[in-house]
Amino acid sequence: MPPFDEQIREYLRTNVPEREVDALPDTVDSVHNLREIAERPLTLRMITEQLTLIEQAKLDGREVHAVDLYASLVDQWLGRDDGKHSLPARALVMEHLAAMEKGGSAYRHLSRPSRR
């Protein structure tokens, strides 16, 4: 693996001061493709919100996949937005966008009934 980017280290030092930055590359590398995802500022911020989930899974001997992190983020977004506005298919829309980002077939979900 290439050295953990110094910009990412600096971001983590500043925004996650309670964590040991030197241990974070191993945490990030424990999830397939997470280092690449961490190169984008928005997704790096999202990853910092998921560090506890990743670390706990490692302690429990479980593997974490990017889909687990996306699912956790979707749950956070849906919980945060409860009561603000109504969009019956929010989770479906987010799944569609995540599938598009991953390069998969986003349209296979469109035939499912809406989650109201």
Steps between C-alpha positions, in 0.01 A plus 500: 500500500619852430564723801191649654458839335626782723193712418277220628715467814475875563124494451469215748732671753283812483155342482539182702742607773390223737637234263860392455568609142783249450257212559237630258665381175462140624136569585436650157685219325289240682205593275536417131543812285453738795836670445386600151167622637690702765671703228183705448437769765129428543544126531800547731273695736242222477766241577604686814139464618530122450832435675335361812295257291813382315708465816226314687455257211875433499492434875207262447690320224253608231585629156365840401415577141428835337135400473486472882626857531255628240213324680602657829521843339157460341357405840659814649364720222150356527503538879630854480233605251201342676226757532673762282339406173335210330649310212351150507773341292806665661673169571422379148645818350815465713537134399466604138769767537733262685458239227577762236814605693611139521431448131238233557152470371299758685177417320448153644353666813239701316250215484490461879206649687570831666596506872241733645 
